[in-house]
Amino acid sequence: YLLCASGDFVKVYSVATEETLRLMGGHADLVTGIQLNPHNHTQLYSSSLDGSIKLWDFMDGIPIKTFSVGSKLLALYTLASSEDSVFVVIPKSDGKDTFQLVSVKMTKAAGQDVEAKELSVILDDVDASPKHIAFGREGEYVASVKDVHLQVYFFKWKLLNRFSLSVAKTKSGNNRFSCIACHPTEDCIATGHADGKIRLWRNFHHRKEYTFSTLHWHHDIVMDLAFSVEGTSLLSGGIESVLVLWHNISDCRKDFLPRLGSAIKYISISPDGALCCTLHTDNRITIVNSNLRFSKSIQGLIRSTCVKTGLVVDPRTKALVLNGEPGHLQFYSLQSDQQLFSLDIVQRQYVHQADLNQADLVKVAFSAQGKWLATVEEREELTDPELQLKLWFYDEETQSFKLNTRINTPHEDHITDMCFRDMGELEDDSLILVTTGKDCVFKVWMMVEDTDPEAQQSVSWSCDFVGSYHNYQATNCCFSEDGSLLAVSFQETVTVWDSVTWDLKCTFCHPPGKIRNICFGKLTCSKYLIGATDHGFLCVWNLLSCALEWSAHLNVLVLQPDPLSEYIAAVSWLSKESSLFVFKPNEPRPIYIQRNLCKEKIQLAAFVPRDEPETTGSEKYLWLRRSQLFFLTDTQELLTLSTKSLEERLTPSSKQLAVEESLPVTPFSLLLGKHRRQQAQEDTGLGKLVVHSKHEQDSPAVKELLHTPAHVLPSASFLCPVFINSLLISKEKSAEEIADEVEMESEKTEDDSDEERDVTEMEQEDTSPLELLGETTCKLSKAQERELRKLRKMDYSWISAF
């Protein structure tokens, strides 16, 4: 297994198959450190910014215990020699940006949630990065680096030694420390530096008689270091994307594993020393054999320098498509959290060097069926930008996109937007591509048959129409749902064109502010055109009356329509937080509002169609039934909204399948299943209506208990209340019982208010299922019962005289 901290989760990967086996969630903030329990290698410690340390059984993904430390935790370390404590980096209480390494005593108290407030300071003024602290041979000492200072603390002698390098940048480079690693069997410390040097420190027990030797291959900062398990070799990595193996650290012999794709951030070695893995800046993990041979690669969502293409959904695979490696387009599977494939668009060698003007991918669009892909690449020049429009056709045989047409300089200036006409089944006959540019025109591109007998393909693309409006810059374009209308925004004006004759039909203007986004409504709302301006207005125009239907004062950054429903998602940015508004264009009131969705600025969003519509009990999530909404923030984090609870999402599909098929996994499950079947047969044999509790069958607590091996279950004291509560059926009070309760209260307080009377009468008006079926029962209302009670109490003895 390969364990990896990812956001506020811990992921468990299979080294053999590269698949994600389980996702362990429970932390409320970023996971900052993970360490195997030195005394039980099936258990894992994880620390988080939420101030807690969790102990997991990662084989089954079960949280065993949570220790609340009460302070932000920025790094985590464990020692085999320290049985009852772990080490964490926490901020100092003085409020300044300073940190300290402390020891946390892991209490043996019963219960799953316990407090661990017993802290002992080990080192003061340390760096927050986990790579800047390392524990030495058998936990005898701990070493920390910060700026140009190295400090070593010896636990046995309680001795602290400090060493400093010269602060000034020398001819040889920057002396600043960047990472540290300690030899597993000898008193030797390896440190990486910003100038690419590696220093090996020895005899550091003495403040003045210490020695260090230097290794140098990296031309820039050394990002991480790791000694082999035996300590016979040292691994180093940096921005060169090369893993360097220093065989014998005394004679500088080294081997290389080059071309790993992007800069190496972290290096980790397996406990048996057979494998090594590197984590890269493009969000990839590479697994390498001990003989420095490439083994496997786990590629998540690539973090590119800037996502200029937007978030686009591939109609064929439902994958998310966006900028990947420089000049490449990545197809990212949301279901498996892995890259499906990468398409080389620019097809030129990328040079990893700052301040070079290199071709970059800036725009992407798919046709409705996914048969055609249009891409725009540009290279920023001082005089005029170098532009290329490429059209790719999906080849069924090779299952990949092939370049069909390359158009140099499609516009005189930057291309601002492009879209295909979505005509569904008639795609090949009526396929049109529209591009808009800063050169104040929009162009219409169509397929034409190639008359050249020597041509490799039968069709190619050429320009069919050029449109403009008062010499304004064209900024956005989109087609209506039926493809009959094209909307193009020119600065503060939206123009609507007939897509057959290319006649200008009407214009909409809403100054002040340039149009930032435009889109057409779908299905029953297809008569509306929606636009957002950069001065904070959301406008909805009616295309039948050619008038403004309604507008709202909202700073909309992202406007994203759902392709399968009428709903439109708008993301606003106000007072340093992003908020989500979901609405239908036919009414100005949002059907869903999520304020403070996240603190980061959301730049892009995309609706991804679901394979099957999701059943949701809540009405406020109906808009998520057919599609799922994803966001990309300016820090390149991918977020989504979910209607399911964390517990439901984290239950592995294999366990869900086992429960659904009633497979007897454990003896308890077999026994309970047999009992349930017998009871069901008896009840149906007697002709009774059997009503099973949905809550009982679907409870994740029951699933965990029935399908988890007994030897890894948490303590019975923890499981018992969870199990009992999951079996309890909530008793819903009938209207009669509610009325009785109100009656009892009204007897205590005779002067009932009019408001209470209204409420009880409304409750009594609820129609029972029997009445709906035609079987009416004579029931007295609350007011009638009160009158009857007054009559009972009245003294009628005086009437006997008559």
C-alpha positions in Angstrom: 0.0 0.0 0.0 1.0 3.6 -0.6 -0.6 6.1 1.8 -0.9 9.7 0.8 -2.3 12.9 2.4 -4.7 14.6 0.0 -6.6 17.6 1.1 -8.6 16.7 4.3 -8.4 13.0 3.3 -5.9 10.2 3.5 -5.8 8.1 0.4 -4.7 4.4 0.3 -3.4 3.3 -3.1 -2.5 -0.2 -4.3 1.2 -0.3 -5.4 0.4 -3.3 -7.7 -2.7 -1.8 -9.6 -2.3 2.0 -9.0 -6.0 2.2 -8.0 -7.4 4.1 -5.0 -8.4 1.4 -2.6 -10.0 3.6 0.0 -10.5 7.2 1.1 -10.2 7.9 4.8 -12.0 11.1 5.8 -12.9 12.6 9.2 -10.5 15.6 9.5 -12.2 19.0 9.3 -9.2 20.7 7.6 -6.0 20.0 5.6 -4.1 16.8 6.6 -0.5 18.0 7.3 1.2 14.7 8.2 0.9 10.9 8.1 3.1 8.4 9.9 2.8 4.6 10.4 2.4 3.6 14.0 5.9 2.2 14.8 4.4 -0.4 17.1 1.6 -1.6 14.8 2.2 -1.4 11.0 -1.5 -1.8 10.2 -2.2 1.5 11.9 -1.6 5.1 10.8 -1.4 8.4 12.6 -2.6 11.5 10.8 -2.4 15.2 11.9 -4.4 18.1 10.6 -4.8 21.9 10.8 -8.1 21.1 12.6 -6.0 20.5 15.7 -6.5 16.7 16.0 -4.4 13.6 15.6 -6.3 10.5 14.4 -5.2 6.9 14.7 -6.5 4.7 11.8 -6.7 1.1 10.9 -5.9 1.8 7.2 -6.4 -1.8 6.1 -10.1 -1.3 6.6 -10.3 2.5 6.7 -11.6 2.7 10.2 -10.8 5.5 12.6 -9.7 4.0 16.0 -9.1 7.1 18.1 -9.1 10.9 17.8 -6.7 12.9 20.0 -7.6 16.6 20.3 -4.5 18.7 20.8 -6.2 22.1 20.4 -3.7 23.8 18.3 -3.0 23.9 14.5 -0.7 20.9 13.6 1.7 21.6 10.7 3.9 18.4 10.7 3.9 15.0 12.4 6.7 12.6 13.4 6.7 9.2 15.2 9.6 7.4 16.9 9.9 3.6 17.7 11.7 4.4 20.9 8.8 6.7 22.1 5.9 4.4 22.9 3.4 6.9 24.4 4.0 10.1 22.5 4.3 11.6 19.0 5.9 14.9 17.8 4.2 17.7 16.1 5.0 21.3 14.9 2.6 23.9 16.3 2.4 27.7 16.1 3.8 29.6 19.1 1.2 31.4 21.3 2.9 34.8 20.9 0.9 35.4 17.7 3.9 35.9 15.5 4.7 33.6 12.5 6.9 31.3 14.6 6.7 27.6 15.3 7.9 25.0 17.8 8.4 21.2 17.8 6.5 19.7 20.7 6.0 16.2 22.1 2.3 15.1 22.6 1.6 12.5 25.2 -1.0 10.0 23.7 -3.4 9.4 26.6 -4.6 5.8 27.2 -8.1 7.1 28.3 -11.1 5.1 27.2 -13.4 6.4 24.4 -12.9 7.3 20.8 -12.5 11.1 21.3 -10.0 12.0 23.9 -8.0 15.1 24.7 -4.2 15.2 24.4 -3.2 18.5 26.0 0.0 17.3 27.7 2.7 19.0 25.5 6.4 19.3 26.0 8.5 21.7 23.9 11.5 20.0 22.3 12.8 22.7 19.9 11.9 26.4 19.6 11.9 28.6 16.5 11.6 25.8 13.9 10.3 26.0 10.3 6.7 24.9 9.5 7.7 22.7 6.6 7.8 18.9 7.4 11.0 18.6 5.4 12.9 20.9 7.8 13.0 18.5 10.7 14.4 15.0 10.9 15.0 12.5 13.8 18.4 10.8 14.0 19.8 7.3 14.6 17.3 5.3 16.8 15.7 8.6 17.9 18.8 9.8 19.9 18.6 13.3 18.5 16.4 15.6 16.4 17.8 18.1 13.8 16.0 21.2 12.5 17.0 23.7 9.8 15.7 27.2 9.2 17.2 29.9 6.9 21.0 29.4 7.4 20.8 27.8 10.9 21.0 24.1 11.9 20.1 23.1 15.4 20.6 19.5 16.9 19.0 18.5 20.2 20.2 15.3 22.0 17.5 13.7 24.1 19.8 11.7 26.4 22.1 14.6 27.4 19.5 17.3 27.0 22.1 19.2 24.9 21.3 21.7 22.1 23.9 22.5 19.5 23.5 25.3 16.9 25.4 25.8 13.7 25.2 28.6 11.2 26.3 29.2 7.6 27.3 32.6 6.2 24.2 34.7 5.5 25.6 36.5 2.4 25.1 35.0 -1.0 28.5 33.9 -2.0 29.9 33.3 -5.5 28.9 29.7 -5.2 25.3 30.6 -4.5 22.6 30.8 -1.8 23.4 28.9 1.5 19.9 28.8 2.7 18.7 25.3 4.0 15.9 23.7 2.0 15.5 20.2 3.5 17.1 17.7 5.9 17.5 13.9 6.3 19.3 11.9 9.0 21.3 8.7 8.5 19.5 5.6 10.0 22.6 3.9 11.5 25.4 6.5 11.7 25.7 10.0 13.2 25.4 11.8 9.9 23.0 14.6 8.8 22.4 15.5 5.1 21.1 18.9 4.3 19.9 20.3 1.0 20.4 24.0 0.0 18.9 26.6 -2.2 22.1 26.7 -4.4 21.8 22.9 -5.3 24.4 21.7 -2.9 24.1 18.8 -0.4 26.1 19.1 2.8 26.9 16.0 5.0 27.5 16.9 8.6 29.5 14.7 11.0 30.9 15.0 14.6 28.1 17.5 15.4 28.2 16.4 19.1 30.9 19.1 19.4 30.0 22.7 18.6 33.4 23.7 17.2 34.9 20.4 15.9 32.1 19.5 13.6 32.9 18.7 9.9 30.9 18.7 6.7 31.6 17.6 3.1 29.7 18.8 0.0 28.0 17.0 -2.9 26.9 19.0 -5.9 24.9 18.1 -9.0 21.6 20.1 -8.8 21.8 23.5 -10.5 18.9 24.9 -8.4 17.2 24.3 -5.0 17.4 20.7 -3.6 13.7 20.0 -2.8 14.0 16.8 -0.8 16.5 14.2 0.5 16.1 10.6 1.7 18.5 7.9 2.9 18.0 4.3 2.0 16.8 1.9 4.7 20.4 0.6 5.4 21.9 4.1 4.9 24.2 2.9 2.1 22.9 5.5 -0.4 21.2 8.9 -0.6 18.4 10.0 -2.9 17.9 13.7 -3.9 15.5 15.5 -6.1 14.8 19.1 -7.4 13.3 21.1 -10.1 15.3 19.3 -12.8 12.8 16.4 -12.7 15.7 14.0 -12.2 16.0 11.6 -9.3 19.7 11.3 -8.2 21.0 8.3 -6.4 24.3 8.9 -4.5 25.8 5.4 -4.1 28.5 5.9 -1.6 28.3 9.4 0.0 32.0 9.5 0.5 33.1 9.1 -3.2 30.4 11.0 -5.1 29.4 8.1 -7.4 25.9 8.6 -8.6 23.1 7.3 -10.9 20.2 9.2 -12.4 16.5 8.6 -13.3 15.8 11.6 -15.7 12.7 12.9 -17.4 10.2 12.4 -14.6 7.9 15.1 -16.0 8.1 17.9 -13.3 9.9 19.1 -10.3 10.3 16.5 -7.4 8.7 17.8 -4.2 9.0 14.8 -1.8 10.9 11.5 -1.7 9.7 8.5 0.4 11.2 5.1 0.7 9.3 1.9 1.6 10.1 0.3 5.0 11.6 -2.8 3.3 13.7 -0.6 1.0 12.4 -2.3 -2.2 10.6 0.8 -3.6 10.9 4.5 -3.6 8.3 7.0 -4.6 8.5 10.7 -5.6 5.8 13.3 -5.4 5.9 15.9 -8.2 4.7 19.5 -8.5 2.2 18.4 -11.2 0.3 16.2 -8.7 1.8 12.9 -9.8 3.3 10.1 -7.7 6.1 8.0 -9.4 7.0 4.6 -8.0 10.6 3.6 -8.6 12.4 0.3 -8.0 15.4 0.2 -5.7 17.7 -0.3 -8.8 16.4 3.1 -10.1 14.0 1.7 -12.7 10.7 3.4 -13.3 7.8 1.1 -12.1 4.5 2.9 -12.0 2.8 6.3 -12.0 -0.3 7.6 -10.2 -1.4 10.8 -11.9 -4.2 12.9 -10.4 -5.4 16.3 -11.6 -2.4 18.1 -13.0 -1.8 21.5 -11.5 -0.8 23.6 -14.4 0.6 27.2 -13.9 -2.7 28.7 -15.2 -6.0 27.1 -16.4 -6.7 29.2 -19.5 -8.9 26.7 -21.3 -11.7 26.7 -18.6 -13.4 23.6 -17.3 -14.8 21.6 -20.3 -16.6 18.2 -20.2 -15.8 15.6 -22.9 -19.2 14.4 -24.1 -17.7 11.0 -24.9 -16.1 10.0 -21.6 -17.7 12.6 -19.2 -14.1 13.4 -18.3 -13.1 16.9 -17.2 -10.8 18.5 -19.8 -8.4 21.4 -19.1 -4.8 22.5 -19.3 -2.4 19.8 -18.2 1.3 19.6 -18.8 2.6 22.6 -20.8 1.1 22.5 -24.3 -1.0 19.4 -23.4 -4.7 18.8 -22.7 -5.5 16.5 -19.8 -8.6 14.3 -19.7 -9.3 13.7 -16.0 -11.7 11.0 -14.8 -13.8 12.3 -11.8 -14.9 8.8 -10.9 -11.5 7.2 -10.5 -9.6 10.4 -9.6 -7.0 9.6 -12.3 -5.9 11.0 -15.6 -7.4 9.1 -18.6 -4.9 10.4 -21.1 -3.0 13.5 -22.1 -3.3 15.0 -25.6 -0.2 16.9 -27.0 -1.8 20.0 -28.7 1.2 22.3 -29.2 3.5 19.4 -30.4 6.7 21.4 -29.5 9.4 20.7 -26.9 8.7 22.8 -23.8 11.8 24.4 -22.1 11.5 24.7 -18.3 13.0 28.2 -18.0 11.5 31.4 -16.8 10.8 34.4 -19.1 10.7 32.4 -22.3 7.8 33.1 -24.6 6.5 29.6 -25.4 3.3 28.5 -27.2 0.5 27.8 -24.7 -3.0 26.3 -25.0 -5.7 28.9 -24.3 -9.1 27.7 -25.6 -10.9 24.4 -26.0 -14.3 23.4 -27.3 -16.1 20.1 -28.1 -18.9 19.4 -30.6 -22.1 18.0 -29.1 -21.2 14.3 -29.7 -17.5 14.7 -29.0 -16.5 13.9 -32.6 -14.7 17.2 -33.1 -12.4 19.2 -30.8 -11.2 22.7 -31.5 -8.2 24.2 -29.8 -6.4 27.6 -29.8 -2.8 28.0 -28.9 -0.9 31.3 -28.7 2.6 32.6 -28.1 2.7 36.1 -26.5 4.9 38.4 -28.6 5.6 42.1 -28.0 4.4 43.2 -31.5 1.7 40.7 -32.5 0.7 37.3 -30.9 1.3 34.1 -32.8 -2.0 32.2 -33.0 -3.1 28.8 -34.2 -6.6 27.3 -34.5 -6.6 23.5 -34.7 -9.5 21.2 -35.4 -9.2 17.5 -34.3 -11.3 14.6 -35.4 -11.9 11.6 -33.1 -10.6 8.4 -34.7 -12.6 5.3 -33.6 -9.8 2.9 -34.7 -7.0 4.5 -32.6 -9.5 5.8 -30.0 -7.8 9.2 -30.0 -8.0 12.6 -31.6 -6.2 13.2 -35.0 -5.3 16.7 -36.3 -7.6 17.6 -39.2 -7.0 21.3 -39.9 -4.4 23.8 -38.8 -5.3 27.5 -39.3 -2.5 30.0 -38.8 -3.5 33.5 -37.5 -7.3 32.9 -37.5 -7.7 36.4 -36.0 -5.5 39.4 -36.0 -5.5 39.6 -32.2 -6.2 37.3 -29.2 -9.2 34.9 -29.5 -11.5 35.6 -26.6 -14.1 32.8 -26.9 -15.3 30.0 -29.2 -18.2 27.5 -29.4 -19.7 24.8 -31.6 -23.3 24.9 -32.8 -25.1 22.1 -30.9 -27.5 20.4 -33.2 -27.6 17.0 -31.7 -28.1 14.2 -34.2 -27.6 16.5 -37.2 -24.1 17.3 -36.1 -22.2 16.3 -39.3 -24.5 18.2 -41.6 -24.8 21.5 -39.7 -21.6 21.7 -37.7 -20.4 25.3 -37.2 -17.6 26.7 -35.1 -17.7 30.4 -34.1 -14.6 32.3 -32.7 -14.5 35.8 -31.3 -11.5 38.0 -31.1 -10.0 41.2 -29.8 -9.7 42.3 -33.5 -13.4 43.3 -33.3 -14.8 40.5 -35.4 -16.4 37.0 -34.9 -15.7 34.4 -37.5 -17.9 31.4 -38.6 -16.0 28.2 -39.6 -17.6 25.4 -41.6 -16.6 22.0 -42.9 -16.0 21.8 -46.7 -15.2 18.7 -48.8 -11.5 18.6 -49.9 -11.3 18.5 -53.7 -7.6 17.8 -53.7 -7.2 14.1 -54.7 -3.9 13.9 -52.8 -5.4 15.2 -49.6 -5.2 12.8 -46.6 -8.7 13.6 -45.3 -12.0 14.1 -47.1 -13.1 17.3 -45.2 -11.4 20.4 -43.9 -12.4 23.6 -42.2 -12.6 27.2 -43.7 -14.0 30.6 -42.8 -17.6 31.1 -44.0 -18.6 34.4 -42.5 -17.1 37.4 -40.7 -19.3 39.6 -38.5 -18.7 42.8 -36.5 -20.6 45.4 -34.5 -19.5 49.1 -34.5 -15.9 48.1 -34.3 -16.2 46.9 -30.7 -14.1 44.1 -29.4 -15.9 40.7 -29.4 -15.7 39.0 -26.0 -18.2 36.1 -25.7 -20.3 33.8 -27.9 -22.9 31.1 -27.5 -25.6 29.3 -29.5 -29.2 28.8 -28.4 -30.4 25.3 -27.5 -31.9 24.6 -31.0 -28.9 26.3 -32.7 -31.0 28.9 -34.5 -29.6 31.9 -32.8 -26.0 33.0 -32.0 -25.4 35.6 -29.3 -22.1 37.5 -29.4 -21.2 40.2 -26.8 -19.3 43.3 -27.9 -18.0 45.1 -24.8 -21.3 46.5 -23.2 -23.6 45.2 -25.9 -25.1 41.7 -26.7 -26.0 41.1 -30.3 -28.2 38.2 -31.5 -27.8 36.8 -35.0 -29.7 34.3 -37.2 -27.4 31.3 -37.6 -28.7 30.5 -41.1 -28.7 33.9 -42.8 -26.3 35.7 -40.4 -28.7 38.6 -40.1 -28.5 40.8 -37.0 -31.8 40.2 -35.2 -31.6 42.4 -32.1 -29.2 44.0 -29.6 -29.3 44.3 -25.8 -27.4 46.9 -23.9 -26.9 47.3 -20.2 -24.3 49.9 -19.4 -22.3 50.5 -17.3 -19.9 47.5 -17.5 -18.6 45.1 -20.1 -20.4 41.8 -20.6 -18.4 39.2 -18.7 -20.5 36.0 -19.4 -23.5 35.2 -21.6 -25.6 32.0 -22.0 -29.0 30.9 -23.3 -31.7 29.2 -21.1 -32.5 25.6 -21.7 -35.7 23.5 -22.2 -38.7 25.5 -20.9 -36.5 28.6 -20.4 -35.0 28.6 -23.9 -36.6 32.0 -24.6 -34.2 33.8 -22.2 -30.7 35.1 -22.7 -28.7 35.6 -19.5 -25.7 38.0 -19.1 -23.3 39.1 -16.4 -21.4 42.4 -16.4 -18.1 43.3 -14.7 -19.8 46.1 -12.8 -21.9 43.6 -10.8 -25.1 43.1 -12.6 -26.9 39.9 -13.6 -29.4 40.5 -16.5 -32.1 38.2 -18.0 -33.5 39.3 -21.4 -36.7 37.9 -23.0 -36.0 37.0 -26.7 -39.7 37.1 -27.6 -40.4 40.6 -26.3 -36.7 41.8 -26.8 -36.9 43.4 -23.4 -35.1 43.1 -20.1 -37.1 40.6 -18.0 -35.3 41.2 -14.7 -31.9 42.1 -13.3 -30.0 41.6 -10.0 -27.1 43.5 -8.4 -24.6 40.6 -8.1 -20.8 40.4 -8.9 -21.0 37.2 -10.9 -17.6 35.7 -11.8 -18.9 32.4 -13.2 -22.2 31.8 -15.1 -22.7 28.1 -15.8 -25.9 26.5 -17.3 -26.8 22.9 -16.6 -27.0 21.2 -20.1 -29.7 18.8 -18.8 -32.1 21.1 -17.0 -33.3 24.8 -16.8 -31.1 25.5 -13.8 -28.2 28.0 -14.0 -25.4 28.3 -11.4 -23.9 31.8 -10.7 -20.8 32.2 -8.5 -20.3 35.6 -7.0 -17.2 37.1 -5.3 -17.9 39.6 -2.5 -16.0 40.6 0.6 -13.4 37.9 0.2 -15.7 35.0 -0.1 -17.3 33.0 -3.0 -21.1 32.4 -2.9 -23.3 30.2 -5.1 -26.7 31.1 -6.4 -28.8 28.6 -8.5 -31.8 30.0 -10.4 -34.2 29.5 -13.3 -34.2 32.4 -15.8 -38.0 32.7 -15.6 -38.0 33.9 -12.0 -35.7 36.3 -10.2 -35.7 34.4 -6.9 -32.9 31.8 -6.5 -33.9 28.2 -5.7 -30.6 27.6 -3.8 -28.2 29.9 -2.1 -24.9 28.8 -0.5 -23.1 31.7 1.1 -19.4 31.5 1.9 -18.9 28.5 -0.4 -15.2 28.9 0.1 -12.7 31.6 1.0 -10.8 31.2 -2.3 -11.9 32.9 -5.5 -13.7 30.4 -7.8 -12.6 31.0 -11.4 -14.3 28.2 -13.3 -17.2 25.8 -13.0 -18.7 22.9 -14.9 -21.8 20.7 -14.8 -20.9 17.1 -15.4 -23.9 14.8 -16.4 -24.4 11.8 -14.0 -24.6 8.3 -15.4 -27.9 7.8 -13.5 -30.1 10.5 -11.9 -29.5 10.7 -8.2 -32.4 10.1 -5.9 -32.4 12.9 -3.3 -35.0 13.4 -0.6 -34.4 17.1 -0.2 -36.1 19.5 -2.5 -33.3 22.1 -2.3 -31.0 19.6 -4.0 -33.3 18.7 -6.9 -31.1 20.8 -9.3 -28.2 18.3 -8.6 -30.3 15.3 -9.6 -29.1 14.9 -13.2 -25.7 16.7 -13.1 -23.0 17.3 -10.6 -21.4 20.8 -10.2 -17.6 21.2 -10.0 -15.6 24.3 -9.2 -11.9 25.2 -9.7 -10.5 27.9 -7.4 -7.6 30.3 -8.1 -5.4 28.0 -6.0 -6.3 25.1 -8.4 -8.4 23.1 -5.9 -11.2 21.1 -7.5 -14.4 21.3 -5.3 -17.9 19.8 -5.7 -21.2 19.9 -4.0 -22.6 16.6 -2.7 -26.0 15.7 -1.4 -24.7 12.6 0.4 -23.1 12.6 3.9 -19.4 12.0 4.4 -20.1 8.6 5.8 -22.2 7.4 2.8 -19.6 8.8 0.3 -16.7 7.0 2.1 -18.4 3.6 2.3 -16.4 1.6 -0.4 -18.5 0.4 -3.3 -17.5 -3.2 -2.6 -19.1 -3.0 0.8 -22.2 -1.4 -0.5 -22.5 -4.2 -3.1 -22.1 -6.8 -0.4 -24.9 -5.3 1.6 -27.2 -4.9 -1.3 -26.7 -8.5 -2.4 -27.0 -9.7 1.3 -23.8 -11.7 1.1 -23.1 -13.3 4.5 -19.6 -12.0 5.1 -19.3 -12.7 8.9 -21.0 -15.4 11.0 -23.0 -12.6 12.8 -24.2 -11.4 9.4 -25.1 -15.0 8.4 -27.1 -15.5 11.6 -28.9 -12.2 11.5 -29.7 -12.6 7.8 -31.1 -16.1 8.3 -33.3 -14.8 11.2 -34.6 -12.0 9.1 -35.5 -14.3 6.2 -37.4 -16.6 8.5 -39.3 -13.7 10.0 -40.2 -12.4 6.6 -41.5 -15.8 5.5 -43.6 -16.2 8.6 -45.1 -12.7 8.3 -46.0 -13.1 4.6 -47.3 -16.6 5.3 -49.8 -15.1 7.7 -50.9 -12.6 5.1 -49.5 -9.6 7.0 -48.1 -6.4 5.4 -44.4 -6.5 6.1 -42.9 -3.0 6.6 -39.1 -3.0 6.9 -37.2 0.0 8.3 -35.3 1.7 5.5 -33.1 3.3 8.2 -32.2 -0.1 9.6 -31.1 -1.5 6.2 -29.2 1.5 5.0 -27.3 2.5 8.1 -23.6 2.7 7.5 -23.0 1.8 11.2 -24.8 -1.6 10.7 -22.9 -2.2 7.4 -19.5 -1.6 9.2 -20.5 -3.9 12.1 -21.7 -6.8 9.9 -18.9 -6.6 7.3 -15.7 -5.8 9.2 -13.5 -8.6 10.6 -13.9 -8.7 14.4 -10.2 -8.3 15.2 -10.0 -4.8 13.8 -13.3 -3.5 15.2 -13.2 -0.6 17.7 -14.1 -1.3 21.3 -17.6 -2.6 22.1 -18.2 0.5 24.4 -17.9 2.7 21.3 -19.8 0.5 18.9 -22.7 -0.4 21.2 -24.5 3.0 21.3 -23.9 3.6 17.6 -25.3 0.2 16.7 -28.3 0.6 19.0 -29.1 4.1 17.8 -28.9 2.9 14.2 -31.5 0.1 14.9 -34.0 2.5 16.6 -36.9 3.5 14.5 -38.0 7.1 15.0 -41.6 7.2 16.2 -43.6 9.7 14.2 -46.5 11.1 16.1 -50.0 10.9 14.5 -52.2 13.9 14.2 -54.5 12.5 16.9 -51.6 12.2 19.4 -50.5 15.8 18.6 -54.1 17.0 19.2 -54.3 15.1 22.5 -51.1 16.7 23.7 -52.4 20.1 22.7 -55.6 19.3 24.5 -53.8 18.4 27.7 -51.9 21.7 27.6 -55.0 23.7 26.9 -56.6 22.1 30.0 -53.7 23.4 32.1 -54.0 27.0 30.6 -57.6 27.8 29.9 -57.0 31.1 28.1 -55.7 29.8 24.8 -54.5 32.4 22.3 -56.0 32.8 18.9 -52.7 31.9 17.3 -52.5 28.5 19.1 -56.1 27.8 18.0 -55.2 28.5 14.4 -52.2 26.2 14.6 -54.1 23.3 16.0 -56.9 23.7 13.5 -54.4 23.6 10.6 -52.9 20.4 12.0 -56.3 18.8 12.2 -57.0 19.7 8.6 -54.3 17.3 7.3 -56.0 14.7 5.2 -55.3 11.1 6.2 -54.5 8.5 3.6 -57.8 6.7 4.2 -59.8 9.9 3.4 -57.8 10.2 0.1 -58.9 6.7 -0.8 -62.6 7.6 -0.2 -63.1 6.0 3.2 -64.0 9.1 5.2 -64.1 8.8 9.0 -66.1 11.2 11.2 -63.6 13.1 13.3 -64.1 16.1 15.5 -61.9 19.2 15.1 -60.1 20.6 18.0 -62.5 23.5 18.3 -65.5 21.1 18.3 -63.9 18.9 21.0 -63.3 21.9 23.2 -67.0 22.9 22.8 -68.1 19.4 23.7 -65.9 19.4 26.8 -67.5 22.7 28.0 -70.9 21.1 27.5 -69.9 18.1 29.6 -68.8 20.4 32.4 -72.0 22.5 32.4 -74.6 21.8 35.2 -78.0 20.9 33.6 -79.7 19.7 36.9 -81.9 22.8 36.9 -83.8 21.5 33.9 -85.2 18.5 35.9 -87.8 20.9 37.5 -89.5 21.3 34.1 
